[in-house]
Amino acid sequence: MDQELLKKAEAGDAEAQYNLGILYYNGEGVIRDRQKGCDLIRASAEQWYKPAIEVYNKHCAK
């Protein structure tokens, strides 16, 4: 996993949260964890990051 991406996501960077969420959701380079992926994507969407809003509504919203 890209440590810089992880640091940015943990710091609240919306784009990094979205990108890391996608990695977890799809299991790319990490063990697939769709819940963790959706949690990260939601955190990004809550910052009005448009790609995250679209993906969250399509794949994660219950």
C-alpha positions in Angstrom: 0.0 0.0 0.0 1.1 3.5 -0.8 2.1 5.0 2.6 1.7 8.6 1.3 -1.9 7.9 0.2 -2.6 6.4 3.6 -1.1 9.4 5.4 -3.2 11.8 3.3 -6.4 9.8 3.8 -5.8 9.7 7.6 -5.3 13.5 7.5 -8.7 13.9 5.9 -7.8 14.5 2.2 -11.0 13.8 0.3 -9.3 12.6 -2.9 -7.0 10.3 -0.9 -9.9 8.9 1.1 -11.7 8.2 -2.1 -8.8 6.5 -3.8 -8.0 4.4 -0.8 -11.6 3.5 -0.4 -11.7 2.3 -4.0 -8.6 0.1 -3.3 -10.3 -1.5 -0.3 -13.6 -1.9 -2.0 -12.0 -3.7 -5.0 -9.2 -5.4 -3.1 -6.5 -3.8 -5.2 -3.2 -4.2 -3.3 -5.0 -4.8 0.0 -7.3 -7.5 1.3 -10.8 -6.6 0.0 -12.9 -5.0 2.7 -16.0 -3.5 1.2 -17.2 -2.0 4.5 -13.9 -0.2 5.0 -13.9 0.9 1.4 -17.4 2.4 1.7 -16.5 4.1 5.0 -13.6 5.8 3.3 -15.7 6.7 0.3 -18.4 8.1 2.5 -15.9 10.2 4.4 -14.8 11.7 1.1 -18.4 12.2 -0.1 -19.1 14.1 3.1 -16.5 16.6 1.9 -18.4 17.0 -1.4 -15.9 15.1 -3.5 -18.0 14.5 -6.5 -16.6 11.1 -7.7 -17.0 9.8 -4.1 -20.6 11.0 -4.0 -21.4 9.1 -7.2 -19.7 5.9 -6.2 -21.1 6.0 -2.7 -24.7 6.4 -4.0 -24.2 3.6 -6.6 -22.4 1.0 -4.5 -22.5 1.8 -0.8 -25.7 3.6 0.1 -28.1 1.3 1.8 
